[in-house]
Amino acid sequence: YGEDLIPARRSLFTGNTDADRRTRRQYWSLIADLVADRYFGAIGQWCATAGVASSGHSLWEEALMHHPTLEGNGLKALSRMDIPGLDVLTSAPEEVFCGFWMTAALPASAAVLTGRRRVMTEVSDFCEKMGGPGPALLPEMQATAAWQAAWGVTDFTLYYSLADRSADDYRNYCDYVGRLNALLKPAALDPDVLLYYPIHDLWEEYRPVAEPLKIESQTMRAQRIVGSFNRIGQALTRSQLPFCLIDHEFLAGAKTATACLRLKGHSFRTLVLPEGTELPPATQKVVDRFRKQGGRVLCDTPREPLNCAGLTDAICPDYRLTPGTEQVVLGRFVRAGRPVLLVLNAGRTPYAGNLATPHPGKWSRVDPATGAVEVVDAKATNGLTVSLGPRQAVIFVVSR
């Protein structure tokens, strides 16, 4: 920036004037660029010359307030990988509704925003073995694979101990993942909602602390932004509304069309902004144009906080479960022009209902656990019949 940092160095640790915030924003923005270019970018360049793909995962993916100090911009760092990845330390599938939606959203979004498809996971039952009920059972392992596949994961790196289960269980697990990938890996993720990743705002707010970093040590504005972002992401996931994260830089580069934003062949009809975010001018210009052309922009506010019901009503999704439930995960894909849906019951109780769809007619219903395929009808009135046992997933594909 052509400025001497030394006279302004105190602003990195304290102060809330415009000058303090500007110093912090410039500093962490620079860190984000350098980490992305000189670390992740350098690894990617070396891998390209060596003929291998760069991959991996970042630290504390699920803790948004850690991103400025660890990578500068977690989404930007992952976008420099050929196969961006995540680390899943539990095989309790319901954890996707807690912090692990964020763990998956970052690499999946990095892939979408850069026009890539492959996403890697490192998955285990570490938490269950270290402080819980013990090694995960096959249904939990399969359901954990299914929610990650719904987010776009294609490459599974496993840390399950060989001695913890039978050879038949491992064979059944690998068959399950193989069936998921046979249908989904050649398909493209098809979310139509964008959730703004507010790293630009957190650069201004982040203050280093001597003790372990916790959100309570940060400013009230930072706490509101992080709390809003986490709540919206969880609500979208619980409402079967697939979405993609986007930061200010990617958003500023998006193309606008009638009622949609276009990036790398993907179209998005809705942009959701967490509470307290302030878009930089170039980004605000794109958002204003998107709104003027009929795009939907939803803002979380203290007076009207966004929740599951409000988001569903405002977004009016193409695919909607009746009765509503907060224990089902939905993944949306397109393959050869045909919609493909992965529906997972991550809960411990059965679910029965109907899935509204704009595509009435014949669908194929595929069970990845057994390989069974049957043809079902999607009614114009109530859509597809959905009946799922605990931890069960099915894939629906529009028939030719």
Protein Blocks (a to p, Z undefined) as FASTA:
>chain_A
ZZafklmmmmmmgcjdfklmmmmmmmmmmmmmmmmmmmmmmmmmmmmmnopacedddehk
llmklmmmmnopamlmmmmpfbdcdddfbfcfklmmmmmmmmmmmmmmmmmmnopabdcd
dddfklmmmmmnbjcdfklmmmmmmmmmmnopabdcdfbdfklpcfklmmmmmmmmmmmm
mmmmmpccdbfbdcddfklmmmmmpccdfbdcdfklpcfklmmmmmmmmmmmmmmmmnop
acddddfklmmmpccdehiaceehiacfbdcddehiacdfklmmmmmmmmmnopacdddd
fklccdfklmmmmnopabdcddddfkbccddddeehiacdddddfbfbdcddddddfbgc
jdddddfknopacdddddfklopaddddehiacdddddZZ
